[in-house]
Amino acid sequence: MKLDQFLKYQGITLTGGQAKSLIQSGLVAVNGDTETRRGRQLKVGDIVTVEDESFEVQLAPDATP
């Protein structure tokens, strides 16, 4: 999943434009490093931090019954 998609999925931003603006403002870090690329590919276990709140990238629950 890309960083901007992750921010929308987590409900941190409502739109891709908001995600882009937040990322390019330097307010988002991945694994402790400021990230300004909205297309940054995230892996399971990555920690995304926005301001003082952190989110761990996890596997999505299996959608099949």
Secondary structure, DSSP 8 states (H G I E B T S, - for coil): -BHHHHHHHTTS-SSHHHHHHHHHTT-EEETTEE---TT-B--TT-EEEETTEEEE---------
